[in-house]
Amino acid sequence: MWPEWDPKGVSVQEILFWQSQTMQMMYKVVAKALQDSGLSKSYHPQDYLNFYCLGNRETNDENELMIAHTESIMQEQAKGWFTSMQRA
C-alpha cells in the first residue's frame, strides 16, 4: 500500500487514490451483502476484508507516524461507510 517512490509525487498519489477507491468499493459490496442477508447487526465488513502490503517496514519515526495516521483515517472512513450503508 506504500509505493517506493516519493509519496508526494503525482503518480504515487494517483496509485494511492485508486487503491483507496478499490478498497471503498469492496467495503460497500461486503456491507451490502451483510445487509441483504440480515447479518449486518452480527457482523462487520472488517470481519471479511483484509488488506496486506508485502515488503519491509521502515522504522523511521516519520514513516511510523504517517502509517498510523493513514490507518486511523481509513478506519474512520470505514465506520462512516458502514453507517451510511445501514441507513440505506
C-alpha positions in Angstrom: 0.0 0.0 0.0 3.1 2.2 0.2 4.8 2.6 -3.1 8.6 3.0 -3.0 8.7 6.4 -4.8 8.2 9.9 -3.4 4.9 9.7 -1.5 4.0 13.3 -2.5 4.6 12.6 -6.2 1.7 12.8 -8.6 2.0 9.2 -9.9 2.1 7.8 -6.3 -0.8 9.9 -5.2 -2.8 8.6 -8.2 -1.9 5.0 -7.3 -3.0 5.6 -3.7 -6.2 7.2 -4.8 -7.2 4.2 -6.9 -6.2 1.8 -4.2 -8.5 3.6 -1.8 -11.3 3.6 -4.4 -10.9 -0.1 -4.8 -11.0 -0.7 -1.1 -14.0 1.5 -0.7 -15.9 -0.4 -3.4 -15.0 -3.7 -1.8 -16.2 -2.5 1.6 -19.5 -1.3 0.2 -20.1 -4.7 -1.6 -19.5 -6.7 1.6 -21.6 -4.2 3.7 -24.5 -4.6 1.2 -24.2 -8.4 1.2 -24.3 -8.4 5.0 -27.3 -6.0 5.0 -29.2 -8.1 2.3 -28.6 -11.3 4.3 -29.7 -9.7 7.6 -26.4 -10.2 9.2 -25.3 -6.6 9.5 -26.1 -6.4 13.2 -24.0 -9.5 13.9 -21.0 -9.0 11.6 -19.0 -6.1 10.2 -17.3 -5.8 6.8 -14.0 -5.7 8.5 -14.6 -9.3 9.6 -14.3 -10.3 5.9 -11.8 -7.8 4.5 -8.0 -7.9 5.0 -5.5 -5.8 3.1 -1.9 -6.7 3.1 1.2 -5.0 1.9 4.2 -7.2 1.3 7.6 -5.6 1.9 10.0 -4.3 4.5 8.5 -2.0 7.1 10.7 1.1 7.6 11.4 2.1 11.2 11.8 5.8 10.6 9.6 7.7 13.2 8.1 9.9 10.5 7.0 6.9 8.5 5.5 5.3 11.6 3.5 8.4 12.3 2.3 8.6 8.7 1.3 4.9 8.7 -0.6 5.3 12.0 -2.3 8.4 10.7 -3.3 6.8 7.5 -4.7 3.7 9.3 -6.8 5.9 11.6 -8.2 7.8 8.7 -9.1 4.6 6.9 -10.8 3.2 10.0 -12.8 6.4 10.4 -13.8 6.3 6.7 -14.8 2.6 7.0 -17.0 3.4 10.0 -18.7 6.2 8.0 -19.3 3.9 5.0 -20.7 1.2 7.1 -23.0 3.6 8.9 -24.2 5.1 5.6 -24.9 1.5 4.3 -27.0 0.7 7.4 -29.1 3.8 6.8 -29.8 2.9 3.2 
